[in-house]
Amino acid sequence: MRQRKLAIVSGGLAEPSSTRLLADRLATAADRALEELDVEAEVGVLELRDHAHGVTNMLLTGFADERLGAAIKDVVESDGLIAVTPIFNASYSGLFKTFFDVLEPGAIAGKPLLIAATAGSPRHSLTLEHAVRPLFSYMRAVVVPTAVFAASEDWGSASSAEQALSKRIDRAAGELARLVASEERPNRLDPYEDVTSFEDLLDG
Amino acid sequence: MQFGVFSVGDVTPDPTTGRVPTEAERIKAMVAVALKTEEIGLDVFATGEHHNPPFVPSSPTTMLGYVAARTERIILSTATTLITTNDPVKIAEDFAMLQHLADGRVDLMMGRGNTGPVYPWFGKDIRDGIPLAIENYHLLHRLWREGVVDWEGKYRTPLQSFTSTPRPLDGIPPFVWHGSIRSPEIAEQAAYYGDGFFANNIFWPKEHFIRLIDLYRRRFEHYGHGRADQAIVGLGGQVFMRKNSQDAVREFRPYFDHAPVYGYGPSLEEFTEQTPLTVGSPQQVIEKTLKFRDYFGDYQRQMFLMDHAGLPLSTVLEQLEMLGSEVVPVLRREFDALRPAHVPEGPTHAALKAAADGKALVEAADRP
């Protein structure tokens, strides 16, 4: 079995949070879809609320504390990402955006990514398309076609809405799994190990 | 091992009183710090260069020339000289002039400057920061070593039959450090020329600077300037001391909490744990500074940031007294005892001249 790393980023603030709930369901579905493709997934979950001070400090000082540094490393070195944000005021939450703001340019370029969001009202559903997808397109991540949105009413059990959500979760997870399984992630260049020689720098 | 003080030259309100020094007071305070640096037996004073408020030192060689006239012993340096936005021709001239006036007690540190708006004021673009640092320094390096220079580059008007005057004192260009917080290209540049590399070391965790310095040392050896452990490394440090560490923490906290750069961010406790900042007793400063050698190897110059964040001059001078009497003598003794014989001392004009004279003698003897 091939090995892949999946990183789940959850921007939920409450405990328990519906954002985390959705993140877990997506993670489980992606894990299952990868298994069907003969891929063994190592799944790591990052709760952004645990790093709320850390990302703010990093905005000011420019460096990550040890815990945040390790979390960023997991995200950057993953083979695929699932990013889930609550919708606040018709957009991603500030904490969610700040986490992606402190990453190095190009940190998630080319990385398969599933986007998802939770909100209190279904009227926020297209926020994924209008705000979240452009953010990650700008960061040059490969965002899968299906984005998963869940409003409060989608969590009702056995209703048609819940079945629709489950189908959507499976479809999105399948899209992510196929990308993650098919691509061998290139090793990232380490600028401190792979030095551009000074002669090349002098030549511009 | 050389020890010194570097000043950013920020005009910051004292958060405990709200008092803001005038520019005149701040400039004179920087001079007072420089004079004190010599008085307490340290080796180097360095000034920053800035072209925007709230900073005062826009004209480093003017200040250093004045300090040169009032001191006998200390090396006058910069932290940093903007190699991106200054004309390299003017840097060559200004620092050669200072070298003559100060009888060789001059070196300087190249830096790019990370304040975006400054670049266009000097006709440049911050996105060209690295290429500017590379081209401009390459020209500066030639201007100090070649009597007549023909030159054409991308960022400056061409030169034909140009001689930079005055020539460096005794034909020995000022020693150059390259300072960087994060760019591997600058460590590579320092290694290529066999110049010194200075890691600011004050704002970020040591792990980051370990990687930069390792890169510099490895490439210094690659370019044939000596062994990796003979490369010339300088480090910054930042301390606030009182006899009892609790007093130091209590007194420094408001300055830390409101300081430029890290103020309103991490707590003092977090920042001292994560970065080389030490707030405590002189003994704690000694212990933390000695650890730098474990992380970065034997190094040649340790600079301390002492006058910033609105600390009143009287407090800064007290801090310098403690640094000179209780900290540096111990560090000097310990570092010198640990340093192997093949690792060079901090660079001085006299040492560079002796090395050049020695090389000339060998070459003369080799001639038939």
Interface residues (C-beta under 8 A of the other chain):
Chain A: H53 T56 N57 L59 L60 T61 G62 F63 D65 E66 P191 Y192 V195 T196 S197 F198 L201 L202 G204
Chain B: I130 P131 I134 E135 H138 K154 P184 E185 E188 Q189 A191 Y192 F203 W204 P205 H208 R211 L212 D214 L215 R219 Y223 V261 Y262 G263 Y264 G265 P266 E270 F271 Q274
